[in-house]
Amino acid sequence: MKIILDAMGGDLAPTAVVQGAIDALKDFPVEIVLVGKEEAIHATLNHIGCTELPKGLSIVHAPDVVDMHDKPDNVLRERKESSMVVGLQLLASGEGDAFISAGSTGSLLTAATLVVKRIRGIRRAALCPTIPLQNGPMALIDCGANSECNPKFLVQFAFMGSFFAQQFMGIEKPRVALLNNGTEDTKGTDLQKETYLLLKKASDAGNLNFVGNIEGREAMLGGCDVLVTDGFTGNIFLKTVEGTAKYFSNMLKDIFGASLKTKIGALLTMKGIRALKNKMDYRETGGTIFLGLSKPVIKAHGSSDARAIYSSVRQAIQAVESGVSEKIAEHIDQIVAAGE
C-alpha cells in the first residue's frame, strides 16, 4: 500500500509531516510518498538525522504551496504545481492508494473533487469525523464541507455514513439519526422535515437503519452511530464538542492541582486520566475522511504535529483496507433512488 502525503500542508510543515512519515514507516507496512519542495524535505530529513532516504520513503518535487488565503476555486489554475494538487494527481493516476493533507480544507475539497472526482451519482463529498463517546465512536456527517444542503444531499450523507460505520467502524447495523431540535417528526426547518420523510422511507424499505430525529445531547450520550446534518450545523456541533472537551480538561487540571491531596488523587487516577485525554485528542484519532470521493482523501488538522500525521497515516491505511469508497460505489443506485 502506498500513502501520499502533502509535505507542505499545515502550520508545522514540512517538519511535522516528514517526522510523522518517518515514524509511520517504522510501525506500518506501507510506502509513503512525500510531495513538496524537494530541497526543504531533504533539509528536514537531515535536521532530524536522516542522511539517506529511509526504506519505503520517496519524494516527488512540487515547487508551489497552497496558501490558506488562496481561493479554493482558483487552486487548480493558480497552484497547479503545488504539493496538494500534485499529490492529488498522483492519487488519481493510480500512483498511490490514499492522500493526506493538513492544508486548507476548502482548497482540498475543491481540488479533490475536480482531480480525484466524486463517485458517480454522489452529489457532494462530505467530511465524516468520528467523535469518541463512552461506548464507542460516532460518525458525524457533514461537519463543514457543505454549508448549504438540500434533502437529497442529507440522504446521501446518511447512506455514506452508514457504509462508513459498517466498513470502517465495524458496526453491522449502524443506527442513523438526523440532528434536530427535537425528536418529533414535525421538528426542524423544511430541510429536516423533508429529509426525515426520505430517510424513514429508506428505513421502511430495509435499506437504512434510521432511528429518527435526535437532539445533540442524546447524540453525545450514544443515541446513534451516525449523526447526519448539514455542514454548517455539523461544524458548529463539532467545534462545540471540542471546546467543551477542552474546557473540562482545563477544569480537571485546576481541580487536581488545587492541593496536595488532590495532586495525590491525580497520581492515583493518572492511568484513567491519560486514557480519557488520548480518547479526546485529535493527535491520536487522526484526520477526517472525505466520503463520496472515488479514492480516500484525508484532511488532517491544520495544526498537526508529527503524532497527528502518524495517526492520519494509520487512518488512511484503515480507509483503504475498509473499502468504504468501493462499498459506496457498489450501492450507488440504491443511494440515488433513496433521494428521489
MIDOLUM-655968 format. One record per residue (C-alpha): residue in three letters; y, x, z. Coordinates in Angstrom, 2 decimals. Each point is the difference from the previous one (the first is absolute). Layout:
REM MIDOLUM-655968
+--------+---------+---------+---------+
| residu |       y |       x |       z |
+--------+---------+---------+---------+
|    ALA |       Y |       X |       Z |
...
+--------+---------+---------+---------+
END
This chain:
REM MIDOLUM-655968
+--------+---------+---------+---------+
| residu |       y |       x |       z |
+--------+---------+---------+---------+
|    MET |    0.00 |    0.00 |    0.00 |
|    LYS |    3.49 |    1.24 |   -0.84 |
|    ILE |    3.14 |   -1.06 |    1.89 |
|    ILE |    3.46 |    0.58 |   -1.53 |
|    LEU |    2.83 |    0.72 |    2.44 |
|    ASP |    3.73 |   -0.19 |   -0.66 |
|    ALA |    0.93 |    3.34 |    1.57 |
|    MET |    3.75 |   -0.69 |   -0.15 |
|    GLY |    0.05 |   -3.55 |    1.40 |
|    GLY |    1.17 |   -0.70 |    3.55 |
|    ASP |    2.47 |    1.33 |    2.54 |
|    LEU |   -2.19 |    2.99 |    0.96 |
|    ALA |   -1.20 |    1.00 |   -3.47 |
|    PRO |   -1.35 |    2.30 |   -1.20 |
|    THR |   -1.03 |    1.66 |    3.30 |
|    ALA |   -1.60 |   -3.07 |    1.58 |
|    VAL |   -1.77 |   -1.04 |   -3.22 |
|    VAL |   -1.42 |    3.47 |   -0.66 |
|    GLN |   -1.18 |    0.47 |    3.58 |
|    GLY |   -1.49 |   -3.50 |    0.05 |
|    ALA |   -1.88 |    0.77 |   -3.21 |
|    ILE |   -1.39 |    3.24 |    1.43 |
|    ASP |   -1.14 |   -1.80 |    3.15 |
|    ALA |   -1.62 |   -2.79 |   -2.02 |
|    LEU |   -1.95 |    2.45 |   -2.16 |
|    LYS |   -1.61 |    1.42 |    3.15 |
|    ASP |   -1.41 |   -3.39 |    1.05 |
|    PHE |   -0.49 |   -2.06 |   -3.16 |
|    PRO |   -2.23 |    0.73 |   -3.05 |
|    VAL |    2.79 |   -0.46 |   -2.55 |
|    GLU |    2.19 |    1.85 |   -2.42 |
|    ILE |    3.76 |   -0.27 |    0.44 |
|    VAL |    2.66 |    0.41 |   -2.67 |
|    LEU |    3.50 |    0.86 |    1.23 |
|    VAL |    2.63 |   -1.15 |   -2.48 |
|    GLY |    3.49 |    1.45 |    0.30 |
|    LYS |    2.14 |    3.08 |   -0.35 |
|    GLU |   -2.58 |    2.76 |   -0.35 |
|    GLU |    2.21 |    2.73 |    1.48 |
|    ALA |    0.79 |   -2.10 |    3.08 |
|    ILE |   -3.67 |   -0.87 |    0.51 |
|    HIS |   -1.09 |    3.64 |   -0.23 |
|    ALA |    2.79 |    1.03 |    2.38 |
|    THR |   -1.21 |   -2.61 |    2.49 |
|    LEU |   -3.60 |    1.16 |   -0.32 |
|    ASN |    1.08 |    3.58 |    0.69 |
|    HIS |    2.07 |   -1.16 |    2.96 |
|    ILE |   -3.01 |   -1.67 |    1.64 |
|    GLY |   -2.22 |    3.02 |   -0.66 |
|    CYS |   -1.77 |   -0.94 |   -3.24 |
|    THR |    0.40 |    2.95 |   -2.36 |
|    GLU |   -2.56 |   -1.52 |   -2.39 |
|    LEU |   -0.64 |   -3.57 |   -1.03 |
|    PRO |   -2.67 |   -1.51 |    2.27 |
|    LYS |   -3.16 |   -1.24 |   -1.66 |
|    GLY |    0.49 |   -3.53 |   -1.31 |
|    LEU |    3.79 |    0.25 |   -0.21 |
|    SER |    1.91 |    0.12 |   -3.28 |
|    ILE |    3.68 |   -0.24 |   -0.98 |
|    VAL |    1.63 |   -1.89 |   -2.85 |
|    HIS |    3.61 |    0.98 |   -0.61 |
|    ALA |    2.65 |   -2.73 |   -0.02 |
|    PRO |    3.56 |    1.37 |   -0.06 |
|    ASP |    1.82 |   -3.15 |    1.18 |
|    VAL |    0.02 |   -2.20 |    3.11 |
|    VAL |    0.63 |   -3.72 |    0.49 |
|    ASP |    2.91 |   -0.34 |    2.40 |
|    MET |    0.15 |   -2.80 |    2.57 |
|    HIS |    3.28 |   -1.11 |   -1.60 |
|    ASP |   -1.44 |   -0.27 |   -3.52 |
|    LYS |   -0.15 |   -3.51 |   -1.38 |
|    PRO |   -3.68 |   -0.98 |   -0.39 |
|    ASP |    0.56 |   -1.44 |   -3.48 |
|    ASN |    1.36 |    3.33 |   -1.24 |
|    VAL |   -2.71 |    2.30 |    1.37 |
|    LEU |   -2.24 |    0.06 |   -3.09 |
|    ARG |    2.94 |    0.68 |   -2.28 |
|    GLU |    2.04 |    2.41 |    2.12 |
|    ARG |   -2.73 |    1.62 |    2.12 |
|    LYS |   -2.91 |    0.16 |   -2.43 |
|    GLU |   -0.76 |    3.61 |    1.04 |
|    SER |    0.07 |   -0.79 |    3.71 |
|    SER |   -2.97 |    0.62 |    2.28 |
|    MET |   -0.40 |   -3.75 |    0.52 |
|    VAL |   -0.10 |   -0.94 |   -3.69 |
|    VAL |   -2.14 |    2.97 |   -1.05 |
|    GLY |   -2.46 |   -0.77 |    2.80 |
|    LEU |   -0.28 |   -3.64 |   -1.04 |
|    GLN |   -0.55 |    1.05 |   -3.60 |
|    LEU |   -2.86 |    2.24 |    1.13 |
|    LEU |   -1.55 |   -2.95 |    1.83 |
|    ALA |    0.43 |   -2.32 |   -2.99 |
|    SER |   -1.61 |    2.51 |   -2.36 |
|    GLY |   -3.08 |    0.35 |    2.20 |
|    GLU |    0.77 |    3.44 |    1.42 |
|    GLY |   -0.23 |   -1.30 |    3.56 |
|    ASP |   -1.40 |   -2.91 |    2.00 |
|    ALA |    2.99 |   -0.87 |    2.20 |
|    PHE |    3.67 |    0.93 |    0.40 |
|    ILE |    2.02 |    0.48 |    3.20 |
|    SER |    3.77 |    0.26 |    0.37 |
|    ALA |    2.40 |   -0.10 |    2.96 |
|    GLY |    2.92 |   -0.51 |   -2.39 |
|    SER |    2.12 |   -3.07 |   -0.65 |
|    THR |   -2.00 |   -3.23 |    0.31 |
|    GLY |    1.97 |   -1.81 |   -2.71 |
|    SER |   -0.27 |    2.87 |   -2.45 |
|    LEU |   -3.71 |    0.42 |    0.70 |
|    LEU |   -0.71 |   -3.69 |   -0.54 |
|    THR |    1.99 |   -0.17 |   -3.22 |
|    ALA |   -1.43 |    3.21 |   -1.44 |
|    ALA |   -3.56 |   -0.85 |    1.03 |
|    THR |    0.27 |   -3.46 |   -1.55 |
|    LEU |    1.18 |    1.45 |   -3.31 |
|    VAL |   -2.23 |    3.09 |   -0.09 |
|    VAL |   -3.21 |   -0.89 |    1.86 |
|    LYS |    0.53 |   -3.72 |   -0.75 |
|    ARG |   -1.08 |   -3.12 |    1.82 |
|    ILE |   -3.46 |   -1.50 |   -0.30 |
|    ARG |   -0.02 |   -2.50 |   -2.87 |
|    GLY |    1.11 |   -3.38 |    1.32 |
|    ILE |    1.62 |    1.27 |    3.20 |
|    ARG |    3.65 |   -1.03 |    0.02 |
|    ARG |    1.29 |    2.40 |    2.68 |
|    ALA |   -1.43 |    3.00 |    1.83 |
|    ALA |    0.38 |   -0.34 |    3.77 |
|    LEU |    0.13 |    2.33 |    2.99 |
|    CYS |   -2.87 |   -0.60 |    2.38 |
|    PRO |    0.13 |    1.98 |    3.27 |
|    THR |   -2.47 |   -0.47 |    2.83 |
|    ILE |    1.42 |   -0.85 |    3.41 |
|    PRO |   -2.15 |    1.10 |    2.94 |
|    LEU |   -0.84 |   -2.84 |    2.39 |
|    GLN |   -2.12 |   -0.17 |    3.14 |
|    ASN |   -3.22 |   -1.01 |   -1.76 |
|    GLY |    0.52 |    1.69 |   -3.36 |
|    PRO |    2.61 |    0.38 |   -2.73 |
|    MET |    1.82 |   -2.76 |   -1.88 |
|    ALA |    1.10 |    0.36 |   -3.61 |
|    LEU |    3.59 |   -1.05 |   -0.74 |
|    ILE |    0.87 |   -0.89 |   -3.60 |
|    ASP |    2.78 |    0.33 |   -1.18 |
|    CYS |    2.14 |    2.21 |    2.24 |
|    GLY |    2.89 |    0.88 |   -2.29 |
|    ALA |   -0.88 |    0.40 |   -3.66 |
|    ASN |    1.06 |   -3.52 |   -1.03 |
|    SER |    2.93 |   -1.53 |    1.84 |
|    GLU |    0.06 |   -3.14 |   -2.13 |
|    CYS |   -3.30 |   -1.75 |   -0.60 |
|    ASN |   -1.36 |   -3.26 |   -1.35 |
|    PRO |   -3.21 |   -1.78 |    1.10 |
|    LYS |   -2.07 |    1.60 |   -2.79 |
|    PHE |    0.93 |    3.46 |    1.27 |
|    LEU |   -1.03 |   -0.87 |    3.55 |
|    VAL |   -3.31 |   -1.46 |   -1.14 |
|    GLN |   -0.78 |    3.23 |   -1.83 |
|    PHE |    1.03 |    1.98 |    3.09 |
|    ALA |   -2.44 |   -2.09 |    2.05 |
|    PHE |   -2.91 |    0.78 |   -2.31 |
|    MET |    0.88 |    3.69 |   -0.28 |
|    GLY |    0.35 |    0.25 |    3.76 |
|    SER |   -3.34 |   -1.72 |    0.49 |
|    PHE |   -1.78 |    2.41 |   -2.35 |
|    PHE |    1.76 |    2.90 |    1.73 |
|    ALA |   -1.25 |   -1.21 |    3.39 |
|    GLN |   -3.52 |   -0.30 |   -1.39 |
|    GLN |   -0.17 |    3.31 |   -1.84 |
|    PHE |    2.29 |    2.20 |    2.10 |
|    MET |   -0.24 |   -1.49 |    3.49 |
|    GLY |   -3.64 |   -1.12 |   -0.16 |
|    ILE |    0.62 |   -3.66 |    0.90 |
|    GLU |   -2.55 |   -2.23 |   -1.75 |
|    LYS |    2.03 |   -3.23 |    0.07 |
|    PRO |    3.65 |    0.85 |    0.75 |
|    ARG |    2.14 |   -2.70 |    1.61 |
|    VAL |    3.08 |   -0.41 |   -2.18 |
|    ALA |    3.12 |   -1.58 |    1.51 |
|    LEU |    3.50 |   -0.78 |   -1.28 |
|    LEU |    2.86 |    1.22 |    2.18 |
|    ASN |    2.17 |   -2.96 |    0.99 |
|    ASN |    2.17 |   -1.39 |    2.78 |
|    GLY |   -2.70 |   -2.43 |    1.07 |
|    THR |   -3.63 |   -0.87 |   -0.64 |
|    GLU |    0.54 |   -3.47 |   -1.50 |
|    ASP |   -0.39 |   -0.31 |   -3.78 |
|    THR |    3.51 |   -1.48 |   -0.20 |
|    LYS |    1.68 |    3.10 |    1.48 |
|    GLY |    2.07 |    2.53 |   -1.90 |
|    THR |    2.04 |   -0.03 |   -3.18 |
|    ASP |   -1.22 |   -1.23 |   -3.36 |
|    LEU |   -1.54 |    3.44 |   -0.53 |
|    GLN |   -2.27 |   -0.32 |    3.02 |
|    LYS |   -0.81 |   -3.69 |   -0.58 |
|    GLU |   -1.01 |    0.50 |   -3.63 |
|    THR |   -1.92 |    3.18 |    0.79 |
|    TYR |   -1.86 |   -1.77 |    2.80 |
|    LEU |   -1.29 |   -2.65 |   -2.39 |
|    LEU |   -1.23 |    2.56 |   -2.52 |
|    LEU |   -1.71 |    2.11 |    2.66 |
|    LYS |   -1.67 |   -3.06 |    1.53 |
|    LYS |   -1.26 |   -1.03 |   -3.44 |
|    ALA |   -1.48 |    3.48 |   -0.53 |
|    SER |   -1.55 |   -0.13 |    3.46 |
|    ASP |   -1.50 |   -3.45 |   -0.56 |
|    ALA |   -1.57 |    1.32 |   -3.21 |
|    GLY |   -1.64 |    2.79 |    2.01 |
|    ASN |    1.99 |    2.81 |   -1.63 |
|    LEU |    2.06 |    0.99 |    3.04 |
|    ASN |   -0.30 |   -0.28 |    3.78 |
|    PHE |    3.45 |   -1.48 |    0.61 |
|    VAL |    0.58 |   -0.89 |    3.65 |
|    GLY |    3.45 |   -1.54 |   -0.48 |
|    ASN |    3.51 |    0.81 |    1.14 |
|    ILE |    0.49 |    2.44 |    2.84 |
|    GLU |    2.94 |    1.08 |    2.14 |
|    GLY |    0.79 |    3.67 |    0.46 |
|    ARG |   -1.01 |   -0.11 |    3.67 |
|    GLU |   -3.50 |   -1.27 |   -0.75 |
|    ALA |   -0.42 |    2.43 |   -2.87 |
|    MET |    0.62 |    2.91 |    2.38 |
|    LEU |   -2.59 |   -1.46 |    2.39 |
|    GLY |   -2.69 |    0.23 |   -2.67 |
|    GLY |    0.24 |   -3.46 |   -1.53 |
|    CYS |   -0.74 |    1.25 |   -3.52 |
|    ASP |   -1.27 |    3.00 |   -1.96 |
|    VAL |    2.45 |   -0.34 |   -2.90 |
|    LEU |    3.60 |   -1.11 |    0.51 |
|    VAL |    1.68 |   -1.23 |   -3.18 |
|    THR |    3.76 |   -0.17 |   -0.50 |
|    ASP |    2.82 |    0.98 |   -2.33 |
|    GLY |    1.23 |    3.60 |    0.08 |
|    PHE |    3.32 |   -0.84 |    1.66 |
|    THR |   -1.54 |   -1.81 |    2.97 |
|    GLY |   -2.93 |    2.41 |    0.12 |
|    ASN |    2.28 |    3.01 |    0.24 |
|    ILE |    1.94 |   -1.56 |    2.88 |
|    PHE |   -3.30 |   -0.86 |    1.72 |
|    LEU |   -1.32 |    3.56 |   -0.41 |
|    LYS |    3.21 |    1.69 |    1.17 |
|    THR |    0.15 |   -2.30 |    3.02 |
|    VAL |   -3.57 |    0.94 |    0.92 |
|    GLU |    0.81 |    3.71 |   -0.40 |
|    GLY |    3.16 |   -0.34 |    2.09 |
|    THR |   -1.81 |   -1.92 |    2.73 |
|    ALA |   -2.75 |    2.63 |    0.14 |
|    LYS |    2.59 |    2.75 |    0.33 |
|    TYR |    1.84 |   -1.96 |    2.70 |
|    PHE |   -3.14 |   -0.36 |    2.12 |
|    SER |   -0.88 |    3.64 |   -0.56 |
|    ASN |    3.39 |    1.03 |    1.36 |
|    MET |   -0.41 |   -2.44 |    2.89 |
|    LEU |   -3.36 |    1.55 |    0.92 |
|    LYS |    1.59 |    3.45 |    0.04 |
|    ASP |    2.70 |   -1.24 |    2.38 |
|    ILE |   -2.51 |   -1.76 |    2.24 |
|    PHE |   -2.45 |    2.89 |    0.26 |
|    GLY |    2.78 |    2.54 |    0.47 |
|    ALA |    1.75 |   -1.88 |    2.79 |
|    SER |   -1.69 |    1.70 |    2.98 |
|    LEU |   -2.77 |    2.32 |    1.07 |
|    LYS |   -2.36 |   -2.95 |    0.51 |
|    THR |    0.58 |   -1.38 |   -3.47 |
|    LYS |   -0.42 |    3.47 |   -1.51 |
|    ILE |   -3.38 |    0.26 |    1.72 |
|    GLY |   -0.81 |   -3.46 |   -1.36 |
|    ALA |    0.91 |    1.21 |   -3.49 |
|    LEU |   -2.40 |    2.93 |    0.33 |
|    LEU |   -2.80 |   -2.32 |    1.07 |
|    THR |    0.57 |   -2.34 |   -2.97 |
|    MET |    0.95 |    2.68 |   -2.55 |
|    LYS |   -3.07 |   -0.56 |   -2.19 |
|    GLY |    0.83 |   -3.67 |   -0.45 |
|    ILE |    3.69 |    0.70 |   -0.55 |
|    ARG |   -0.76 |    2.52 |   -2.74 |
|    ALA |   -2.44 |   -2.40 |   -1.66 |
|    LEU |    2.68 |   -2.71 |   -0.03 |
|    LYS |    2.62 |    2.41 |   -1.34 |
|    ASN |   -2.28 |    1.18 |   -2.81 |
|    LYS |   -0.83 |   -3.60 |   -0.88 |
|    MET |    3.68 |   -0.80 |   -0.55 |
|    ASP |    0.95 |    3.32 |   -1.64 |
|    TYR |    0.55 |   -0.11 |   -3.79 |
|    ARG |   -0.85 |    3.71 |   -0.04 |
|    GLU |   -3.59 |   -0.95 |    0.85 |
|    THR |   -0.34 |   -3.17 |   -2.07 |
|    GLY |    1.32 |    1.49 |   -3.26 |
|    GLY |    2.10 |   -1.65 |   -2.67 |
|    THR |    0.05 |   -3.42 |   -1.65 |
|    ILE |   -1.94 |   -0.91 |   -3.12 |
|    PHE |    1.52 |   -1.90 |   -2.93 |
|    LEU |   -2.49 |   -2.75 |   -0.83 |
|    GLY |   -0.08 |   -1.35 |   -3.53 |
|    LEU |    0.28 |    3.32 |   -1.83 |
|    SER |   -2.83 |    1.20 |   -2.23 |
|    LYS |   -0.55 |    3.10 |    2.18 |
|    PRO |    0.77 |    0.80 |    3.65 |
|    VAL |    3.60 |    1.01 |    0.70 |
|    ILE |    0.88 |    0.75 |    3.63 |
|    LYS |    3.54 |   -0.08 |    1.40 |
|    ALA |    0.21 |    2.44 |    2.91 |
|    HIS |    2.75 |   -0.33 |    2.60 |
|    GLY |    3.25 |    1.67 |   -1.06 |
|    SER |    0.00 |    2.12 |    3.15 |
|    SER |   -3.64 |    1.06 |   -0.37 |
|    ASP |   -0.92 |    3.28 |    1.63 |
|    ALA |   -3.17 |    1.96 |   -0.78 |
|    ARG |   -2.15 |   -2.27 |    2.17 |
|    ALA |    1.28 |   -3.13 |   -1.77 |
|    ILE |   -0.76 |    1.56 |   -3.41 |
|    TYR |   -3.48 |    0.93 |    1.23 |
|    SER |   -0.56 |   -3.61 |    1.10 |
|    SER |    1.31 |   -1.29 |   -3.34 |
|    VAL |   -2.54 |    2.17 |   -1.84 |
|    ARG |   -2.74 |   -1.49 |    2.17 |
|    GLN |    1.32 |   -3.47 |   -0.81 |
|    ALA |    0.10 |    0.76 |   -3.73 |
|    ILE |   -3.63 |    1.12 |    0.13 |
|    GLN |   -0.92 |   -3.27 |    1.73 |
|    ALA |    1.93 |   -1.99 |   -2.60 |
|    VAL |   -1.89 |    1.65 |   -2.85 |
|    GLU |   -3.39 |   -0.32 |    1.68 |
|    SER |    0.61 |   -3.64 |    0.94 |
|    GLY |    0.48 |   -1.00 |   -3.62 |
|    VAL |    2.66 |   -2.54 |    0.98 |
|    SER |    1.87 |    0.32 |   -3.32 |
|    GLU |   -3.20 |   -0.62 |   -1.92 |
|    LYS |   -0.87 |   -2.96 |    2.25 |
|    ILE |    3.35 |   -1.65 |   -0.72 |
|    ALA |   -0.42 |    0.60 |   -3.74 |
|    GLU |   -3.51 |   -1.52 |    0.07 |
|    HIS |    1.35 |   -3.25 |    1.50 |
|    ILE |    3.26 |   -0.19 |   -1.93 |
|    ASP |   -0.88 |   -3.28 |   -1.77 |
|    GLN |   -0.66 |   -1.66 |    3.36 |
|    ILE |    3.25 |    1.42 |    1.43 |
|    VAL |    2.09 |   -1.19 |   -2.94 |
|    ALA |   -1.59 |   -3.46 |    0.00 |
|    ALA |    0.76 |   -0.46 |    3.71 |
|    GLY |    3.71 |    0.28 |   -0.66 |
|    GLU |    0.07 |   -2.63 |   -2.73 |
+--------+---------+---------+---------+
END
